[in-house]
Amino acid sequence: MKIGILTQPLHNNYGGILQAYALQKVLINMGHESIVINRDIQKSNVFKKVKYFLISTVKYLLRYDALALKKYRESKIQKKYASFIGNNTSRFIEKHIIKTKAIYSTLELKKESKKGYHAFIVGSDQVWRPSMSPKIENYFFDFVKNKTQFIKISYAASFGVNQWQFTPYQTKICQQLVKEFNAVSVRERSGVDLCKKYLKVDAKIVLDPTLLLPKEQYIELTQIKNCENKAVIFSYILDKDPNKQDILKRIVKETNLSLSEILPDKNYELITNKNISNYVFQPVETWIEQIARAKLIITDSFHGCAFSILFNKNFIVVTNEVRGITRIESLLSIFNLTNRIVYKNSDIMKTLNKEINWKQINEILNKERQESLSFLNQHLNI
C-alpha cells in the first residue's frame, strides 16, 4: 500500500524530524510504501515581499513595537543564512526520509494526491495547531476529494495546547473534513477533549511515533557502539530564560557533572559570515548520541521527555508555558512520571533524587507500543 504522510515542514526541529522518520520507518516495517508529503511554507514572490514590507512599515510607523521589529529583522536574517544554519539537519532528512519535492499550495497537494496513493496519514507533532501549520485545512485532507477511494487517518496528531485555536471558519471546514476519516488518534488527553467538543468526533490516544521504535534503531543511525553513561548533563532547553539558566547552574553544582548543550545561538541579529558556525544546528545523529550517553537530561521539550523515557535516562522537565506544558504532562501521565516536572526551583534536587522504576516504565511502554501499532494495522488493512 502506498501511504502519504502529511506532517509539519521538516526544518531544524530534532523532534519533528525524528517523529517523521519514525512513522515512516514503522510503516515500511509493516510492508508499506511510505512517502512524506513535503508540505512547506508558501514561497514568497516579489509582490508579496513588497506588500509585506509596506504593511510592516505602516504598522511600525503607527505603533512602535520593538519586539515585533526585532523578530522581523531576525526572521529576514535567518532566511538569508538558512542553508548554512540547517545544513546538518537537511543532510539527515535527505538521507533517511523518503519525501516528495517541496509542495507549497493546495493545488500542488491535489496533483500529488493523484499519484497512486492508497492512504493518507496526518501526524504526528503539532499538525493541528493552526499557527504552526502552513494551512490547517490541508492537515484535514481538504485536497483529497474522493471520500471513499482513500483511507484517511490521523496518527498522534497534536493541537499543541489545551485551548481551541481554530477560527469559526476553520472549525466548520475541519469538522466536515474529519468526518471522512477512517480513524482519528491524537497524542494527548486534551486532544481527545478538543476533538469531541469542537470536531464532534471520538479520538484515541496513541504514542508519539518516536516511541514506536526501539532505541537500538536510533543508535544504528549514530557512530556509537553502546549507551554507556558519561558523567554529563545533557541540556535540551528550547526556550532559555534566566530562571532555567539558574536551574542548570544549580544542578551542575549539586551533581558535580559537566554540562553539554547542543542548540545553537538564536540571537540572529548578531549573525555574520565570520561567526555563522555558532548558529548551525548540529547533526541529528549528534542529538541522539547526546541522549544515549547522558547521565542526566534537563529539558523543556516534548521529545526531550520522550527520548529520555525511551533511553531510560534520569531526567527532569522545566516548565515551558510558551510551547505548552499540557502535551508533556499528558505524555508523562501515561508512564506515571508527572513527578519529573519541576514547577519550583526548591523542588529540583528532591525530584532528581527520586528513583525511576525503569522495569515498570518499560512494561508500560511495550504495552502502549503494541496498542498503537495495532491501531495502525487495524485501520490500514480495511
JOZI-V24491 format. One record per pair of residues at least 6 apart in sequence whose ideal C-beta (glycine too) atoms are under 6 Angstrom apart, sorted by sequence separation. I is the first residue (numbers start at 1). J is the second residue. D is the distance in Angstrom with one decimal. If there is no record, write none. Layout:
I_J_D / I_J_D
//
This chain:
28_34_5.5 / 103_109_5.8 / 126_132_5.0 / 127_133_5.8 / 130_136_4.5 / 133_139_5.3 / 144_150_5.6 / 195_201_5.3 / 319_325_5.3 / 332_338_4.7 / 342_348_5.6 / 10_17_5.7 / 27_34_4.0 / 237_244_5.6 / 252_259_5.2 / 308_315_3.8 / 8_16_5.9 / 195_203_4.1 / 271_279_5.4 / 342_351_5.5 / 24_34_4.7 / 141_152_5.4 / 192_203_4.9 / 297_308_4.8 / 127_139_4.9 / 7_20_5.0 / 235_248_5.8 / 265_278_4.6 / 265_279_5.3 / 264_279_4.9 / 20_36_5.6 / 264_280_5.8 / 291_307_4.8 / 297_313_5.1 / 122_139_5.3 / 184_201_5.3 / 186_203_4.7 / 264_281_5.8 / 5_23_5.9 / 296_314_5.1 / 297_315_4.0 / 298_316_5.9 / 300_318_5.0 / 184_203_4.4 / 185_204_4.6 / 292_311_5.8 / 294_313_5.8 / 262_282_5.2 / 291_311_5.5 / 300_320_3.7 / 120_141_5.8 / 178_199_5.0 / 185_206_4.5 / 187_208_5.7 / 178_201_5.4 / 305_328_5.7 / 317_340_5.5 / 3_27_5.6 / 175_199_5.2 / 233_257_4.9 / 316_340_5.4 / 317_341_4.6 / 318_342_5.6 / 175_200_5.9 / 262_287_5.9 / 302_327_5.4 / 231_257_5.2 / 232_258_5.5 / 233_259_5.1 / 234_260_5.2 / 235_261_4.8 / 302_328_5.5 / 305_331_5.8 / 316_342_5.3 / 335_361_5.3 / 171_198_5.8 / 162_190_3.8 / 232_260_4.9 / 262_290_5.7 / 3_32_5.2 / 128_157_5.0 / 152_181_4.8 / 153_182_5.8 / 157_186_5.3 / 158_187_4.5 / 335_364_5.4 / 113_143_5.7 / 120_150_6.0 / 127_157_5.2 / 129_159_5.7 / 152_182_5.8 / 153_183_5.0 / 154_184_5.0 / 155_185_5.6 / 1_32_4.8 / 2_33_4.6 / 3_34_4.9 / 4_35_5.7 / 5_36_4.8 / 6_37_4.9 / 9_40_4.8 / 113_144_5.3 / 123_154_5.6 / 128_159_4.9 / 129_160_3.8 / 151_182_5.2 / 154_185_5.8 / 156_187_4.3 / 9_41_6.0 / 119_151_3.7 / 120_152_5.3 / 121_153_4.9 / 122_154_4.9 / 123_155_3.8 / 124_156_3.7 / 126_158_4.8 / 159_191_5.5 / 4_37_4.8 / 110_143_4.6 / 123_156_4.8 / 147_180_5.2 / 109_143_3.8 / 121_155_5.1 / 123_157_4.7 / 126_160_3.9 / 136_170_5.5 / 140_174_4.6 / 164_198_5.3 / 122_157_5.9 / 130_165_5.4 / 142_177_5.8 / 159_194_5.4 / 316_351_5.3 / 130_166_5.9 / 137_173_5.5 / 106_143_5.3 / 140_177_3.8 / 140_178_5.7 / 312_358_4.7 / 156_206_5.2 / 156_208_5.3 / 234_290_4.7 / 234_294_3.7 / 36_97_5.7 / 38_99_4.5 / 43_104_5.0 / 38_100_4.8 / 40_102_4.6 / 42_104_5.3 / 232_294_5.5 / 238_300_5.7 / 35_98_5.5 / 36_99_4.1 / 37_100_5.5 / 222_285_4.7 / 230_293_4.8 / 232_295_5.9 / 233_296_4.7 / 234_297_5.0 / 235_298_5.0 / 236_299_4.4 / 237_300_5.4 / 238_301_5.2 / 38_102_5.2 / 39_103_5.3 / 221_285_5.5 / 231_295_5.8 / 38_103_5.7 / 224_289_5.5 / 227_292_4.4 / 236_301_5.6 / 222_288_5.3 / 229_295_4.6 / 222_289_5.0 / 236_304_4.3 / 218_288_5.1 / 247_318_5.8 / 12_86_4.9 / 244_318_5.3 / 21_96_5.6 / 21_97_5.6 / 12_89_4.9 / 20_97_6.0 / 239_320_5.7 / 10_93_5.3 / 239_322_5.6 / 124_208_5.5 / 124_209_5.1 / 41_134_5.5 / 39_134_5.9 / 211_306_5.8 / 215_310_5.2 / 254_349_5.8 / 210_306_5.2 / 215_311_5.3 / 208_306_5.6 / 211_310_6.0 / 19_124_4.8 / 19_125_5.4 / 16_125_5.3 / 4_117_4.9 / 2_116_5.5 / 2_117_5.1 / 2_118_5.3 / 3_119_4.7 / 4_120_4.8 / 5_121_5.2 / 6_122_4.7 / 1_118_4.5 / 8_125_5.4 / 8_127_5.8 / 8_133_6.0 / 190_326_5.1 / 188_327_4.9 / 189_330_4.9 / 188_330_3.7 / 212_369_5.8 / 207_368_5.2 / 161_324_4.4 / 160_324_5.1 / 162_326_4.4 / 207_372_4.4 / 206_372_4.1 / 158_327_5.9 / 206_375_5.5 / 23_209_3.9 / 26_212_5.0 / 22_209_4.0 / 22_210_4.8 / 19_209_4.8 / 22_212_6.0 / 78_268_4.9 / 185_375_6.0 / 19_210_5.2 / 22_213_5.2 / 77_268_4.6 / 18_210_5.4 / 84_276_5.5 / 89_281_5.2 / 92_284_4.1 / 88_281_5.7 / 74_268_4.2 / 77_271_5.7 / 85_279_5.4 / 74_269_5.7 / 85_280_5.7 / 88_283_4.3 / 73_269_5.9 / 183_379_4.2 / 182_379_5.3 / 153_379_5.4 / 17_284_5.8 / 12_281_4.7 / 14_284_5.9 / 14_287_4.7 / 15_303_2.8
//
